[in-house]
């Protein structure tokens, strides 16, 4: 009887490869490399060169995280030929029309298919709509490899639950969901993940169930935030402080404690569109999910518009007005700018002929220029008619009223999107969601 893949991996008779070494792939690859033999594959040769020097291009991991790891990094296809267990962890973004872009996923699938052998396993971690693994990826694996699904190779799905910037909820202590194409593969895949996930593995009943579980995690969060954002707009018209309302309502044991804000990034701001896309293919228009997306996608323009109105209310002409935006990444204390909704705030303000300066201690100016067409400001050019604290980076939490007074004009306004100074009692013209 042929030895199972899990046993071969543990005995280091087989190798595991992670395809795509970004925020998701690299941490997984390094964790596995502390237990078994691993190949880390990424098509970006420059990123691979950095990882060979124990540098995480995503700025999430320390050099010490590479210590004691049995891993080789590569961008060359031939280095995958002796691998038996593949984990695909590439991005699944949306295009300009907010439709799923699975080209990176299919590209990675083609890479794996070229080196796929009898007995191999392919497990997908990328967030997709239910059915994508079996309906979109599987045919590519069969066509290019010439092998037969289930008879020659096995496929599974285990959604990633990495939270960028979070040092508390890590791969090891978050329960992992896994699945396989049959009972044997489901168990082999689950046991393999149990090597690195101390919290345990939930065995989903099918690949589609595992795909659906992942997509609704972020969809549920998106809808809850959308409700609070809409409430914030309503309370704003009533001159009621949203955070005071949430604090009062939060005294009930079953009240869900969400807060208003910009919803961007490559998870919550993207994943619901994968689900609504699939629903539409099946002839169903997802009303609630699309409504929540519409609210959250409008928040950047809403903040920009409120800021402009605040400037106008001070009798200041918008032409020539100066606004400072603090923070450009999609969330606090990360360098990731993908799908940052701060960009919507900036573009809305610029549309009124205001001059906008942007600072961020974590973002890369060249990346912002390439992706969004603006650069970071090297020097603060005070005074500003408005300062918008758009991202609650740790660097900003200790800033006091004196600092903001020093960079604001006499009638300037401080806009605090996340409400990080809401309890500071600043004697400034202050506005938050």
C-alpha positions as CSV (number, residue, x, y, z in Angstrom):
1,X,0.0,0.0,0.0
2,X,1.4,3.4,-1.0
3,X,2.4,5.7,1.8
4,X,0.1,8.7,2.3
5,X,1.2,12.2,1.6
6,X,1.1,13.4,5.2
7,X,3.4,10.7,6.4
8,X,5.8,11.4,3.5
9,X,5.8,15.1,4.3
10,X,6.5,14.5,8.0
11,X,9.4,12.1,7.1
12,X,10.7,14.8,4.7
13,X,10.5,12.3,1.9
14,X,8.1,14.8,0.1
15,X,8.2,18.6,-0.3
16,X,5.5,21.2,0.1
17,X,5.4,24.3,-2.0
18,X,3.6,27.6,-1.4
19,X,2.8,29.4,-4.6
20,X,2.6,33.2,-4.0
21,X,4.6,34.6,-1.1
22,X,2.7,37.7,-0.1
23,X,0.9,38.5,3.1
24,X,-0.7,35.1,3.1
25,X,1.8,32.8,1.5
26,X,5.1,33.7,3.2
27,X,3.9,33.2,6.8
28,X,2.4,29.8,5.9
29,X,5.5,28.8,4.1
30,X,7.8,29.7,7.0
31,X,5.5,27.9,9.6
32,X,5.5,24.7,7.5
33,X,9.3,25.1,7.0
34,X,9.8,24.7,10.7
35,X,8.4,21.2,10.5
36,X,8.8,19.9,6.9
37,X,10.7,20.6,3.7
38,X,9.3,23.6,1.8
39,X,9.8,25.4,-1.5
40,X,8.6,29.1,-1.5
41,X,7.7,30.1,-5.1
42,X,6.9,33.6,-6.3
43,X,7.0,34.9,-9.9
44,X,8.5,38.2,-8.7
45,X,12.3,37.6,-8.8
46,X,13.0,40.8,-6.8
47,X,10.8,39.7,-4.0
48,X,12.4,36.2,-4.0
49,X,15.9,37.8,-3.8
50,X,14.8,39.7,-0.7
51,X,13.4,36.6,1.0
52,X,16.6,34.8,0.4
53,X,18.2,37.5,2.6
54,X,15.5,36.9,5.3
55,X,13.6,40.1,4.3
56,X,9.8,40.1,4.1
57,X,8.9,42.4,1.1
58,X,5.5,43.0,2.8
59,X,7.1,44.3,6.0
60,X,5.1,42.0,8.1
61,X,7.7,39.5,9.4
62,X,11.0,40.0,11.2
63,X,14.3,38.5,10.0
64,X,14.2,36.1,13.0
65,X,11.0,34.6,11.6
66,X,13.1,33.0,8.9
67,X,15.4,31.3,11.4
68,X,15.4,27.5,11.6
69,X,13.3,27.1,8.5
70,X,13.9,24.3,5.9
71,X,12.9,26.4,2.9
72,X,14.3,27.4,-0.5
73,X,12.9,30.4,-2.3
74,X,12.6,30.5,-6.1
75,X,10.9,32.0,-9.1
76,X,12.0,29.1,-11.4
77,X,9.5,26.5,-12.5
78,X,12.0,23.7,-12.5
79,X,12.5,24.0,-8.8
80,X,8.9,22.8,-8.3
81,X,9.3,19.5,-10.2
82,X,10.1,17.5,-7.1
83,X,7.2,18.9,-5.0
84,X,4.2,16.7,-4.1
85,X,2.0,19.1,-2.1
86,X,1.1,22.5,-3.5
87,X,-0.6,25.4,-1.7
88,X,-1.8,28.2,-3.9
89,X,-1.9,31.6,-2.0
90,X,-2.1,34.3,-4.7
91,X,-4.2,37.4,-4.6
92,X,-7.8,37.4,-5.9
93,X,-8.6,41.1,-6.6
94,X,-11.4,42.8,-8.4
95,X,-11.1,44.8,-11.6
96,X,-12.1,48.4,-12.3
97,X,-15.7,47.2,-12.9
98,X,-15.7,45.5,-9.5
99,X,-15.8,42.0,-11.1
100,X,-13.6,39.2,-9.9
101,X,-10.2,39.0,-11.5
102,X,-9.0,35.4,-11.2
103,X,-6.2,35.8,-13.7
104,X,-3.5,35.5,-11.0
105,X,-5.2,32.4,-9.7
106,X,-5.4,30.8,-13.1
107,X,-1.8,31.8,-13.8
108,X,-0.7,30.1,-10.6
109,X,-2.8,27.1,-11.5
110,X,-1.1,26.8,-14.9
111,X,2.3,26.9,-13.1
112,X,1.4,24.0,-10.8
113,X,-0.2,22.1,-13.7
114,X,3.1,22.1,-15.6
115,X,4.9,20.2,-12.8
116,X,1.9,18.2,-11.5
117,X,2.6,14.4,-11.1
118,X,0.6,11.3,-10.1
119,X,-0.1,11.3,-6.4
120,X,0.3,15.1,-6.0
121,X,-2.0,17.4,-3.9
122,X,-3.1,20.9,-4.8
123,X,-4.7,23.0,-2.1
124,X,-6.1,26.5,-2.7
125,X,-6.1,29.3,-0.1
126,X,-7.0,32.2,-2.2
127,X,-10.5,33.7,-1.5
128,X,-12.9,32.8,-4.3
129,X,-16.6,32.3,-4.9
130,X,-18.1,28.9,-4.2
131,X,-17.3,26.6,-7.1
132,X,-14.2,28.3,-8.4
133,X,-11.8,25.6,-7.3
134,X,-13.6,22.8,-9.1
135,X,-15.2,24.7,-12.0
136,X,-12.4,27.1,-12.9
137,X,-9.1,25.8,-11.6
138,X,-9.5,22.1,-11.9
139,X,-10.1,22.0,-15.7
140,X,-6.8,23.9,-16.1
141,X,-4.9,21.4,-13.9
142,X,-6.3,18.5,-16.0
143,X,-5.8,20.1,-19.4
144,X,-2.2,21.1,-18.9
145,X,-1.0,18.2,-16.8
146,X,-2.8,15.5,-18.9
147,X,-3.7,13.9,-15.6
148,X,-7.1,12.8,-14.3
149,X,-8.7,14.4,-11.2
150,X,-9.0,12.1,-8.2
151,X,-7.5,9.2,-10.0
152,X,-4.1,10.8,-10.5
153,X,-4.1,13.9,-8.2
154,X,-6.2,15.4,-5.4
155,X,-7.5,18.9,-4.8
156,X,-8.6,20.7,-1.7
157,X,-9.4,24.2,-0.4
158,X,-8.4,25.8,2.9
159,X,-9.2,29.5,3.1
160,X,-6.6,31.9,4.5
161,X,-7.4,33.8,7.7
162,X,-4.3,36.0,7.9
163,X,-5.0,39.5,9.3
164,X,-2.3,41.9,8.2
165,X,-0.7,43.9,11.1
166,X,-2.3,41.6,13.7
167,X,0.3,40.1,16.0
168,X,-2.3,38.5,18.3
169,X,-4.4,36.5,15.8
170,X,-1.8,34.6,13.9
171,X,-1.8,31.5,11.7
172,X,-1.0,29.2,14.6
173,X,-3.8,30.3,16.9
174,X,-6.7,30.8,14.4
175,X,-8.8,27.7,13.7
176,X,-8.2,26.6,10.1
177,X,-11.0,25.5,7.8
178,X,-10.0,22.8,5.4
179,X,-11.6,20.5,2.8
180,X,-10.7,17.9,0.2
181,X,-12.2,16.3,-2.9
182,X,-12.8,13.0,-1.1
183,X,-12.6,11.5,2.4
184,X,-9.0,10.5,2.1
185,X,-7.7,13.9,0.7
186,X,-9.9,15.8,3.2
187,X,-8.2,14.0,6.1
188,X,-4.6,14.2,4.7
189,X,-5.0,18.0,4.1
190,X,-6.4,18.6,7.5
191,X,-3.6,16.6,9.2
192,X,-1.0,18.5,7.2
193,X,-2.4,21.9,8.4
194,X,-2.5,20.6,11.9
195,X,1.3,20.5,11.8
196,X,1.3,24.3,12.0
197,X,-2.2,25.4,13.3
198,X,-2.2,24.8,17.1
199,X,-5.8,26.0,17.4
200,X,-7.0,23.1,15.3
201,X,-8.6,22.4,12.0
202,X,-12.3,22.4,11.1
203,X,-13.0,19.8,8.5
204,X,-15.6,21.3,6.1
205,X,-18.0,18.8,4.4
206,X,-16.9,19.9,0.9
207,X,-14.7,22.2,-1.1
208,X,-17.7,24.5,-1.9
209,X,-18.7,24.7,1.7
210,X,-15.2,25.8,2.7
211,X,-15.2,28.4,-0.1
212,X,-18.5,29.7,1.0
213,X,-17.5,29.9,4.6
214,X,-14.6,32.1,3.8
215,X,-16.6,34.5,1.5
216,X,-19.3,35.1,4.1
217,X,-16.8,35.9,6.9
218,X,-15.9,39.1,5.3
219,X,-19.3,39.7,3.7
220,X,-20.9,39.6,7.2
221,X,-18.4,42.1,8.5
222,X,-18.8,44.3,5.5
223,X,-22.6,44.5,6.1
224,X,-22.3,45.2,9.8
225,X,-19.9,48.1,9.1
226,X,-22.1,49.4,6.3
227,X,-25.0,49.6,8.8
228,X,-22.9,51.6,11.3
229,X,-21.7,53.9,8.5
230,X,-25.3,54.6,7.4
231,X,-26.3,55.2,11.0
232,X,-23.3,57.6,11.3
233,X,-24.7,59.6,8.3
234,X,-28.1,59.7,9.8
235,X,-26.9,60.7,13.3
236,X,-24.7,63.4,11.6
237,X,-27.9,65.0,10.3
238,X,-29.3,64.8,13.8
239,X,-26.2,66.3,15.4
240,X,-25.8,63.2,17.6
241,X,-22.4,61.8,18.3
242,X,-22.2,58.3,16.7
243,X,-19.7,57.0,19.2
244,X,-21.9,58.1,22.2
245,X,-24.8,56.2,20.6
246,X,-22.6,53.1,20.1
247,X,-21.3,53.3,23.7
248,X,-24.8,53.4,25.1
249,X,-26.2,50.7,22.8
250,X,-23.1,48.6,23.6
251,X,-24.2,48.1,27.2
252,X,-26.6,45.4,26.0
253,X,-25.0,42.0,26.1
254,X,-25.9,41.0,22.5
255,X,-25.2,44.3,20.7
256,X,-22.5,43.9,18.1
257,X,-19.7,46.4,18.6
258,X,-18.8,47.7,15.1
259,X,-17.5,51.2,14.3
260,X,-17.9,53.5,11.3
261,X,-15.0,54.0,8.9
262,X,-13.5,53.4,5.5
263,X,-13.7,49.8,4.3
264,X,-10.9,49.0,1.8
265,X,-8.1,46.5,1.6
266,X,-8.0,43.2,-0.3
267,X,-10.5,41.3,1.9
268,X,-13.6,43.0,3.3
269,X,-13.7,45.6,0.4
270,X,-13.3,42.9,-2.2
271,X,-14.7,39.5,-1.2
272,X,-18.4,40.4,-1.2
273,X,-18.1,41.2,-5.0
274,X,-17.0,37.6,-5.6
275,X,-20.2,36.3,-3.9
276,X,-22.5,38.8,-5.7
277,X,-20.8,37.9,-9.0
278,X,-21.5,34.2,-8.6
279,X,-25.1,34.9,-7.4
280,X,-25.7,37.0,-10.6
281,X,-24.4,34.1,-12.7
282,X,-27.0,32.0,-11.1
283,X,-29.8,34.5,-11.8
284,X,-30.0,36.1,-8.3
285,X,-29.4,39.7,-7.6
286,X,-27.9,40.0,-4.1
287,X,-29.9,43.0,-2.7
288,X,-28.5,43.4,0.9
289,X,-24.9,42.6,0.0
290,X,-24.9,45.1,-2.9
291,X,-26.5,47.7,-0.7
292,X,-23.9,47.3,2.0
293,X,-21.1,47.6,-0.6
294,X,-22.7,50.7,-2.1
295,X,-22.7,52.4,1.4
296,X,-19.1,51.4,2.2
297,X,-17.8,52.4,-1.2
298,X,-19.4,55.8,-0.8
299,X,-17.7,56.7,2.5
300,X,-14.5,58.2,1.1
301,X,-16.4,60.7,-1.0
302,X,-18.7,61.4,2.0
303,X,-15.8,62.2,4.3
304,X,-14.2,64.4,1.6
305,X,-17.4,66.2,1.0
306,X,-18.0,66.9,4.7
307,X,-14.4,68.2,5.0
308,X,-15.0,70.6,2.1
309,X,-18.2,71.9,3.6
310,X,-16.4,72.5,6.9
311,X,-13.8,74.6,5.0
312,X,-16.5,76.6,3.2
313,X,-18.4,77.2,6.5
314,X,-15.4,79.1,7.7
315,X,-15.7,81.5,4.8
316,X,-12.6,80.1,3.1
317,X,-12.4,79.8,-0.7
318,X,-11.8,76.2,-1.8
319,X,-9.4,77.3,-4.5
320,X,-6.1,77.5,-2.8
321,X,-7.2,75.8,0.4
322,X,-4.8,73.3,1.7
323,X,-5.7,69.9,3.3
324,X,-3.3,67.4,4.9
325,X,-4.3,63.7,4.9
326,X,-2.5,61.6,7.5
327,X,-2.4,58.0,6.4
328,X,-2.8,56.3,3.0
329,X,-2.7,52.6,3.7
330,X,-5.8,50.5,3.9
331,X,-5.5,49.9,7.6
332,X,-3.4,50.9,10.6
333,X,0.3,49.9,11.0
334,X,0.7,48.1,7.7
335,X,2.4,49.2,4.4
336,X,-0.3,47.7,2.2
337,X,-2.0,50.3,0.0
338,X,-4.2,47.9,-2.1
339,X,-7.8,49.2,-2.4
340,X,-7.2,51.9,0.1
341,X,-10.3,54.0,0.4
342,X,-8.3,57.0,1.6
343,X,-7.7,57.6,-2.1
344,X,-11.5,58.3,-2.5
345,X,-11.2,61.0,0.3
346,X,-8.2,62.6,-1.5
347,X,-9.8,62.5,-4.9
348,X,-13.1,64.0,-3.6
349,X,-11.2,66.9,-2.0
350,X,-9.1,67.5,-5.1
351,X,-12.2,67.7,-7.3
352,X,-13.0,71.0,-5.5
353,X,-9.6,72.5,-6.5
354,X,-8.1,72.1,-3.0
355,X,-4.4,71.3,-2.6
356,X,-3.9,68.0,-0.8
357,X,-0.7,66.8,0.9
358,X,-0.4,63.2,2.1
359,X,1.8,61.7,4.7
360,X,2.2,58.1,6.0
361,X,4.9,56.5,8.1
362,X,4.3,53.1,6.5
363,X,3.3,53.6,2.9
364,X,5.8,53.7,0.0
365,X,5.6,56.9,-2.0
366,X,6.7,55.2,-5.3
367,X,3.9,52.6,-4.9
368,X,1.3,55.3,-4.3
369,X,2.5,57.2,-7.4
370,X,2.3,54.1,-9.5
371,X,-1.0,52.9,-8.2
372,X,-2.9,56.1,-7.6
373,X,-1.0,59.0,-9.2
374,X,0.1,60.9,-6.1
375,X,3.2,60.9,-3.9
376,X,3.8,61.4,-0.2
377,X,4.7,64.9,1.0
378,X,8.2,65.0,2.4
379,X,7.7,68.1,4.5
380,X,4.6,69.4,6.3
381,X,3.6,72.6,4.6
382,X,1.5,74.2,7.4
383,X,-0.8,75.9,7.9
384,X,-3.6,73.7,6.6
385,X,-7.3,74.5,6.4
386,X,-8.1,70.9,7.3
387,X,-6.2,68.0,8.6
388,X,-7.7,64.5,8.1
389,X,-6.5,61.7,10.3
390,X,-7.5,58.9,7.9
391,X,-5.7,55.9,9.3
392,X,-5.2,55.3,13.0
393,X,-1.5,54.4,12.8
394,X,0.2,53.9,16.2
395,X,2.4,56.9,15.3
396,X,-0.6,59.2,15.5
397,X,-2.2,58.0,18.7
398,X,0.1,60.1,20.9
399,X,-0.2,63.4,19.0
400,X,-1.8,66.1,21.1
401,X,-3.9,69.2,20.6
402,X,-0.9,71.4,20.5
403,X,0.5,69.5,17.5
404,X,-2.7,69.9,15.5
405,X,-2.9,73.6,16.4
406,X,0.6,74.1,15.2
407,X,-0.3,72.8,11.7
408,X,-3.8,74.1,11.3
409,X,-4.8,77.5,10.1
410,X,-6.7,79.8,12.6
411,X,-10.1,78.5,11.4
412,X,-8.8,75.0,10.5
413,X,-10.8,71.8,11.1
414,X,-9.5,68.4,12.4
415,X,-11.3,65.5,10.8
416,X,-10.7,62.2,12.7
417,X,-12.2,59.4,10.6
418,X,-11.7,56.6,13.2
419,X,-12.5,58.8,16.2
420,X,-9.1,58.2,17.9
421,X,-9.3,61.6,19.6
422,X,-13.0,61.5,20.4
423,X,-12.3,61.4,24.2
424,X,-9.5,64.0,24.2
425,X,-11.7,67.1,24.5
426,X,-9.7,69.0,21.9
427,X,-10.6,72.7,21.8
428,X,-10.6,72.6,18.0
429,X,-13.2,72.5,15.3
430,X,-13.3,68.7,15.4
431,X,-15.4,66.2,13.4
432,X,-15.6,62.5,13.3
433,X,-17.9,59.9,11.8
